[in-house]
Structures are given as C-alpha cells and as structure tokens.
Amino acid sequence: MAHQSQAGGTEKNGSLSSILYCTSDLKEGSLRWVKEPLNGQVLMVLSMDNKCSATSFDVELCAEKLKSLGVQVAADRWGKLIQDAVLKPEVRRYMFYNSRAFQIAIAVVFYVSLWTNIYSTVQLHSFGRYWEASVLVTLAAVAVTIVVILVLDCRRKKINMNTDVRLAAVNEIFIKHSLILGITDVLHGPHNILQLWFVHFSPERCLQSLSACITDLRRTRESGLRRSLDQLCVVTEVVVQPDPGMEEEASREESPLLSSGVNLNKEPVTCNELLCLVPEGPPEVMAQQLLVIFSGCYVRLLVTGRLPRPVAGGHLEDSSVPCLCQFIETAALGAHQSWFTGR
C-alpha cells in the first residue's frame, strides 16, 4: 500500500518504510532534489506501523541513502541504538498510549462519560427536564473536553524523557555528520505510524553560541543555571555492589546447618539512582551535551510546526523558526525569553 507522509511523498509499495527528500519549508508539493542541504532541512523519513510488533525501520535501505548523502556510518553501529531507544516493546507501548490516535479515543470516551454524568446529575433537579438543560450540559462537556485536549497538547511541546532523550545516543553519532534525528507519530487511517526524521543541521555555530551563553550564565546567575540543569535528570536502576567482607560474613550466617546440596541463586539487589544528564564541566562540553539531548525534541517540534516563532534571527536560513541553540537557551536555560513570540 502507499503511505502519504507528513511532509509529502509516497512510500514504496508493499512496505511501511519510506524515503523522502525535500526542502526546508515542509509544505505540500515543495519536494525537489538539492545538492547542498540547508540547516533545518528534512533529508529523509523512515516510517513503520507501530501496531505491528514484527516491523521495524528499514536500516539497510536508510544506510544506503545516507551513503549517497556522504554520511559514512556503519548501519550496525546506529541501528542497534535505534532498536534499543525506540523499538523496544515497552517503549513502543508508551508511544502508542501517548499517540494522537489514542488521545483522540480518550477524549471521546471522556466527553461521553462527562456528558452522561452531568446530564444524570441535572436530571435530579426540576430544571433538568427542559431541553435548554441538555444544551447547557453539552456545552459544558465540550468546554471541559477542549481544556483537557489543550493540556495534553501543551505536554507534547515539552521534551519527552521517554522518547526524545532516548535518541540522544544516536544523535551523538549523527550530529558529527551534521544530522540530527527525531521521532513522531501520525494517524493514518486505522494505523498509528511512527516516523523517524533525519534533519540536516551543522552544530558549529550553535555550539559556539550555546557555550558563550553558559559562560555568561555562570557569571551572572550560576544558581539559576544549576537549578535549570538539575531538572534534566533520569532515574536509572543500578546494581548494589556489597562489600566483599560483609558479603562473606553474611553468607556464613545464612548457610544452612545441614547441606541440602541445592544452590540458591539470589537475585542482585538494585536501587534507583538519579542521573543528571548535564553534569558540571567546561562550557563547550556542557553545550555539546545539551545539543545532543535536545536534538530529538527539536526535530519533533520542527517537523510538526510546533516551534515558537523567534523575534531575532538565528543560525537557520529560514528565520521563521529558531535554531537549536536558541531553542535550548529558552526551553532549558530560561535565557533570552524575548527571542520568541507565540504562534
């Protein structure tokens, strides 16, 4: 079957994997071949059906297209990282439950349930028997449902630790080749389609600008900078390594008086540990880490048209969207709020 992607283009027959080349404006019908891509330009899109657990992104086909673009990266090097990042069953389930299709279904169920509860409550009073009451109930249910949808939509504009940050390891490889990756989901009929976007982006100027910003924030408001970076944390599960002396003593105390000949394999003791994604270091190292972490979120918002509109120009040829360093300085560091206006 043929699948139409968000930015235009068709998928090859009999597969849910598509390759797309287009210009940076992302408008329908604007596809054209280019030799030198611009910053923020979508070079390629891989698509797959999220409902079918046996499918995955066509890594080999993608590697061939990357070679044609001059990106020489072994497929087994980054293919495994993508598999571990977004194609694990638990991650795919999370993405399905947070997809737009599932949120629409939840909104419909929420509206019907809310309308039924409000209407049943109104019927207990005398004025509930008039037809005007049904209209008021409908308007109230619609208003509350719209508020819930807007709240969920605002959440989608923030960095997602379970998807965007999981692509950081892949982006750490591709950003050296002036490529950054992001993942989105679109509703195509009854199917929830995952799309992996490859966007051209040269990080040199953004790296310099972000390093200068971190240096300035360290000098002017270091506590605020540290507080902002402390919010970029993930919880990891680590194995507790006991002291060898205490472990030997505990094994003696717990050994049975009569040997049963059975070797009981104890499961390792684990604990949750809070890991800061951007530890203290030189401004250049911290800036590089921020670029890698926020690349996935930036691409997702860029291709879906959710980036705020900048007032001042950045490092993109298309001045209608902010460059990566502007987005990070505002979204993560809280600097230069006046650069952006609402859409």
C-alpha positions in Angstrom: 0.0 0.0 0.0 1.1 3.6 -0.4 1.5 5.8 2.6 1.5 9.6 2.4 3.9 11.2 4.9 3.5 14.5 6.7 5.9 16.4 4.5 4.7 15.0 1.2 6.0 12.0 -0.7 4.9 8.4 -1.1 6.1 5.1 0.4 7.4 2.3 -1.7 4.9 -0.4 -2.5 4.5 -3.4 -0.1 6.4 -1.8 2.8 5.9 0.7 5.6 9.4 2.2 5.1 9.6 5.5 3.2 12.5 7.6 1.9 11.9 11.3 1.5 13.9 14.3 0.2 12.5 17.8 0.4 13.3 21.5 1.1 13.2 23.1 4.5 9.7 24.7 4.3 7.9 21.3 4.7 5.0 22.4 2.5 3.0 20.0 0.4 4.2 19.9 -3.2 7.5 21.5 -2.4 9.7 18.4 -2.9 12.9 18.9 -5.0 16.3 17.4 -5.2 19.1 19.5 -3.7 22.9 19.1 -3.6 23.7 21.2 -0.6 21.1 20.9 2.2 20.3 23.8 4.5 20.1 23.8 8.2 16.8 22.6 9.4 16.1 20.7 6.1 14.5 17.3 6.2 16.6 14.9 4.2 14.9 11.6 4.9 11.9 10.0 6.7 11.6 6.3 7.8 8.1 5.1 8.6 6.7 2.0 10.2 3.4 0.8 11.7 3.5 0.9 15.5 0.7 -1.7 15.9 2.7 -4.4 14.1 5.4 -5.6 16.6 7.2 -7.5 14.0 8.0 -4.5 11.8 11.0 -2.1 12.3 12.7 0.7 10.4 14.5 -0.4 7.2 18.0 0.3 8.5 19.8 -1.2 5.4 17.8 1.0 3.0 18.5 4.0 5.2 22.2 3.3 5.3 22.3 3.2 1.5 20.6 6.6 1.3 22.9 8.0 3.9 25.9 6.9 1.9 24.5 8.7 -1.1 24.4 11.8 1.1 28.0 11.4 2.1 27.3 10.1 5.6 29.6 7.1 6.1 28.3 5.5 9.3 28.1 1.7 9.7 24.4 0.6 10.0 25.1 -1.9 12.7 26.5 0.9 14.8 23.4 3.1 14.9 20.8 0.6 14.0 21.2 -1.2 17.4 21.0 2.2 19.2 17.7 3.0 17.5 16.4 -0.5 18.3 17.2 0.0 22.0 16.0 3.5 22.0 12.5 3.4 20.5 11.8 -0.1 19.2 11.7 -2.0 22.5 8.1 -3.3 23.2 7.7 -1.2 26.4 8.8 2.0 24.6 6.5 1.3 21.6 3.6 0.7 24.0 4.4 4.0 25.7 4.4 5.8 22.3 1.1 4.2 21.3 -0.6 5.3 24.6 0.8 8.8 24.1 0.0 8.9 20.4 -2.5 11.4 18.9 -4.8 8.5 17.9 -5.0 7.2 21.5 -5.5 10.7 22.9 -8.4 11.2 20.5 -10.0 8.0 21.6 -9.5 9.0 25.3 -11.0 12.4 24.5 -14.2 10.8 23.0 -14.6 8.5 26.0 -14.0 11.3 28.4 -16.6 13.5 26.6 -19.3 10.8 26.6 -18.6 9.9 30.2 -18.6 13.5 31.3 -21.8 14.3 29.4 -23.6 11.3 30.9 -22.6 12.2 34.4 -23.5 15.9 34.1 -26.8 15.0 32.4 -27.7 12.5 35.1 -27.0 15.0 37.8 -29.0 17.7 36.2 -32.0 15.3 35.8 -32.2 15.2 39.6 -33.4 18.8 39.6 -36.6 20.2 38.2 -35.0 22.4 35.6 -33.2 19.4 34.1 -36.4 18.3 32.3 -36.2 21.3 29.9 -34.4 21.0 26.6 -32.2 24.0 27.4 -30.6 21.9 30.1 -29.4 19.4 27.5 -27.8 22.2 25.5 -26.0 23.6 28.6 -24.8 20.1 29.5 -23.4 19.6 26.0 -21.7 23.0 26.0 -20.1 22.3 29.5 -18.9 18.8 28.4 -17.4 20.2 25.2 -15.7 23.1 27.0 -14.1 20.7 29.6 -13.0 18.3 26.9 -11.4 21.1 24.9 -9.4 22.2 28.0 -8.2 18.6 28.6 -7.1 18.3 24.9 -5.2 21.6 25.1 -3.5 20.5 28.3 -2.4 17.3 26.6 -1.3 19.3 23.5 0.9 21.5 25.7 2.6 18.5 27.1 3.6 17.3 23.6 5.5 20.6 23.2 7.9 19.7 26.0 10.9 17.4 25.9 9.9 13.8 26.4 12.3 11.8 28.6 11.0 8.5 27.3 11.4 9.2 23.6 13.3 12.4 22.8 16.1 11.8 25.3 16.4 8.1 24.3 17.6 9.2 20.9 20.5 11.1 22.4 23.0 8.2 21.9 22.0 8.1 18.2 22.2 11.9 17.8 25.6 11.9 19.4 26.8 9.8 16.4 24.9 11.7 13.7 25.5 15.2 14.9 29.2 14.8 13.9 27.9 14.3 10.4 25.6 17.3 10.5 22.5 15.2 11.0 20.0 15.1 13.9 17.2 12.7 14.4 13.7 12.9 15.9 10.6 10.7 16.1 7.0 11.5 15.7 3.7 9.5 15.4 0.9 10.3 12.9 -2.6 8.8 12.5 -3.0 7.2 9.0 -6.5 5.7 8.9 -6.6 3.0 11.5 -2.8 2.8 11.8 -0.5 4.7 14.1 2.6 5.3 12.1 6.0 6.1 13.7 8.2 8.3 11.6 12.0 8.7 12.1 13.1 12.1 10.7 16.7 12.9 9.5 17.3 16.6 9.5 20.4 18.4 8.3 22.0 20.6 11.0 25.6 21.9 11.3 26.2 22.4 15.0 29.3 24.5 14.9 27.7 28.0 15.2 25.1 26.7 17.7 27.9 25.1 19.8 29.8 28.4 20.0 26.7 30.4 20.8 25.5 28.0 23.5 29.0 27.8 25.1 29.1 31.6 25.3 25.6 31.6 26.9 26.6 29.0 29.5 29.7 31.0 30.3 27.6 34.2 30.7 25.0 32.4 32.9 27.8 31.0 35.1 29.0 34.6 35.7 25.6 36.2 36.2 23.3 33.6 37.8 25.1 30.4 38.4 22.4 29.1 40.9 19.7 29.6 38.3 21.7 27.7 35.7 22.3 24.8 38.0 18.7 24.7 39.0 17.7 24.5 35.3 20.1 21.8 34.6 19.1 19.7 37.6 15.7 19.3 36.0 17.3 17.3 33.2 17.6 14.1 35.2 16.6 10.5 34.6 16.1 7.6 37.0 18.3 4.6 36.4 18.4 1.2 38.1 21.8 0.2 39.3 23.0 -3.0 41.0 24.2 -2.6 44.6 27.7 -4.0 45.0 28.1 -5.2 48.6 31.4 -5.1 50.5 33.3 -8.3 49.9 34.0 -8.8 53.7 30.4 -8.2 54.7 29.1 -10.5 51.9 31.4 -13.3 53.0 30.2 -12.9 56.7 26.6 -12.8 55.6 26.9 -15.9 53.6 28.3 -17.8 56.6 25.5 -16.7 58.8 22.8 -17.6 56.2 24.4 -21.0 55.3 22.2 -24.0 56.5 23.4 -26.3 59.2 22.7 -29.3 57.1 23.8 -29.0 53.5 20.9 -29.8 51.1 23.0 -29.7 48.0 20.8 -27.0 46.5 22.5 -23.8 45.2 20.1 -20.9 45.7 20.8 -18.2 43.2 19.9 -14.9 44.8 18.8 -12.0 42.5 21.0 -9.0 42.6 20.0 -6.1 44.8 19.2 -3.0 42.8 18.3 0.6 43.7 17.1 3.6 41.8 19.7 6.4 41.2 19.1 9.9 39.9 21.4 10.6 36.9 22.0 14.2 35.8 22.2 14.4 32.0 24.3 17.6 32.0 26.9 17.4 34.8 29.3 20.2 35.6 32.1 20.7 33.2 33.7 23.1 30.7 31.1 25.2 28.8 31.9 23.5 25.5 31.3 20.0 26.9 28.0 21.1 28.6 26.9 22.8 25.4 27.7 19.7 23.3 25.7 17.5 25.8 22.7 19.9 25.6 22.7 19.9 21.8 22.6 16.1 21.8 19.9 15.8 24.4 17.5 18.4 22.9 18.1 17.4 19.2 15.3 14.8 19.3 12.8 17.2 20.8 13.8 20.0 18.4 13.3 17.8 15.4 9.9 16.6 16.6 8.7 20.2 17.1 10.3 21.4 13.9 8.6 18.8 11.6 5.2 19.2 13.3 5.3 23.0 13.2 5.3 23.5 17.0 8.4 25.5 17.4 7.8 29.1 18.7 8.4 31.9 16.3 11.7 33.8 17.0 12.0 37.6 17.1 15.7 37.7 16.5 17.5 35.8 13.7 19.4 32.6 14.5 21.6 30.2 12.6 18.9 28.9 10.2 18.3 30.2 6.7 14.6 30.0 7.5 14.1 32.8 10.1 10.5 31.7 10.9 11.8 29.0 13.3 14.5 29.3 16.0 17.8 27.5 15.6 18.8 24.7 18.0 20.8 26.9 20.4 18.0 29.5 20.7 15.5 26.7 21.5 17.8 25.3 24.2 18.6 28.6 25.8 14.9 29.4 26.1 13.4 25.9 26.8 16.2 24.6 29.1 18.2 27.5 30.4 15.5 30.2 30.6 17.6 32.8 28.8 16.6 35.3 26.1 12.8 34.9 26.6 12.3 37.9 24.3 13.5 36.0 21.3 10.2 34.2 20.9 6.7 35.1 20.3 3.6 32.9 20.3 2.2 31.5 17.1 
